[in-house]
Amino acid sequence: MEVSILDVKNLIFIDSNQYLDLYRMVNAKSLLAPLRERRDYIFVTSQIVNEVQRRKVSVLQEFFVNETKKLNRSNILVPCHLLSDSDAELKSTVEQLSELREKIESTGKEYKALIHDALEQVSQSKDEISRVLANIFSRAVEASAGELERARVRKERGGPPGKRADPLGDQLSWEQILSQCQAKPKLWIITRDSDFATKHDGELFLNAALYDDLVRLYESPPEVFCFGNIPDGFKHFAQKTGIAVQLPTPAENETIKKEQDSLPPLDWLTNYDDGGWAALQATYSAAIRNANLFRDATLSEPVWTGQGGAADVIPVSEASDDDKKGV
């Protein structure tokens, strides 16, 4: 029987990057059962759903691009003059290398077909991960007008979570978490996002400003637990609540955690509308191409050539300190 998120007393929040990581993890399948089992306790915002749906295909495509590079590196070449002087052995070695290259080429074609099929499945949400997440995402909660306004104020003041250059995202999810937590004595946050927590020696420590939000909410020290992966978070949830969770074996857990730790971080523009950025870049590049500034050694003023005049060029300014840091 389905339980409403309003009726449960313990809340699990999983950020969008954790869901996206499932699409680029070889051992993600063993995490699907616990996600299915404990969906009643998982709080999902519409913002999280939108983020995952918007990015899951590109995240998987990037994973395949990196894996394809490994395959291409297997196309080994060996200078013949470094091989045996024996004509028979040399001929045999060259034939083996030729066969190896043919196998690599054949495997590459099969892998490309697999990539096409996988991307199509994920694009249409027909893959197993998307089907399991659809069960969880169907319970996504829309933000209220009050939560939206508080998130805007939080962003304007530079309050965590979320980055200054991003649109409203993490700020909105956090405001919704605060609303939901009012009647929830325990909160688990599963994230690899430094906006939420700082990692040290394998442990995560909640951002102090976010902790203060919970203190003000509860008017007492809150019970909040941060984990960088689903296995550890769900295991701790079971220990603290007594609610059993079907987890992978300890050996599988370690494999999953090591694999996720080895993944490169998702880019810092996770919530950014990259279509708008691409348009800005295109406009900038076109202006530079059309402007084509050069200075003649005999002239005191720059001479402009091309379709545009000096006024048409976007000036290149020195990056601010924040821009250099990627803030």
Number of C-alpha atoms within 10 A of each C-alpha: 4 6 10 10 19 14 11 13 14 20 23 24 20 22 23 26 20 18 20 21 20 20 21 19 15 12 16 15 13 17 19 18 14 18 21 16 12 16 20 21 22 21 24 25 23 17 19 24 21 14 19 24 15 15 17 24 21 14 18 20 18 13 16 19 11 10 12 15 10 11 14 12 9 12 15 11 10 10 7 12 8 8 14 12 10 9 10 10 12 16 14 12 16 17 12 12 16 15 12 15 16 13 13 18 16 11 13 15 12 12 16 13 11 13 17 12 12 18 18 14 15 20 17 11 18 12 15 13 18 22 14 16 18 14 13 20 21 11 18 18 17 14 18 13 9 11 20 18 14 17 25 18 13 19 23 10 10 13 17 20 24 23 20 15 14 16 17 19 21 24 25 26 27 23 22 23 20 17 15 14 19 11 16 18 13 17 21 21 22 26 23 24 20 15 17 24 22 16 15 8 5 7 11 20 16 19 15 13 13 17 17 16 15 21 14 11 16 17 10 10 12 18 14 16 17 24 23 23 20 22 24 16 20 23 17 17 21 14 11 11 11 9 11 14 19 17 20 18 11 10 8 15 19 14 14 22 16 11 15 22 13 9 12 9 12 13 9 13 13 17 23 16 12 11 9 10 11 11 11 12 12 12 12 15 14 13 19 18 13 16 20 16 15 11 11 9 8 6 8 8 10 12 13 15 13 12 11 15 15 14 8 12 18 14 11 8 6 8 9 9 9 9 10 9 8 11 11
